Amino acid sequence: MEDFREFIVRREKAAQAYCRGDASKVEMLATGRDPATFFAPDGRILRGAEVVRQDYSRGAGQFGPGGDSSLEVFNFETVGGLADWTGLQHATLEIQGKKIPMKLRITEVFRREGEDWKLLHRHADILS
């Protein structure tokens, strides 16, 4: 069974792929069952696993291959079948050929589904 500290490394790689236009790794980490929520950086509140997964796919589709991301984890905790982490995501997004730096404050909550950690809530807001 994957330790949550190890999982965070996989989560960071999924964020890197996402910022390069590939949502597949984030979609694999996202829960496929309700409840699921996403408080998006643009202020939208999305509810429902399918709605959230579709938005992840749509969002990544806006980014070119020149993007990147790193996570600065302030803290994380696991209790039973739940885990969370908070911190910053330092990202560079390529949109229509322009590189846009972004810093996001992040809170993510995961639950155990079988042997896997699955993302059930993400809150991301723009810091700068």
Order of alpha helices (4+ residues) and beta strands (2+ residues): alpha-alpha-beta-beta-alpha-beta-beta-beta-beta
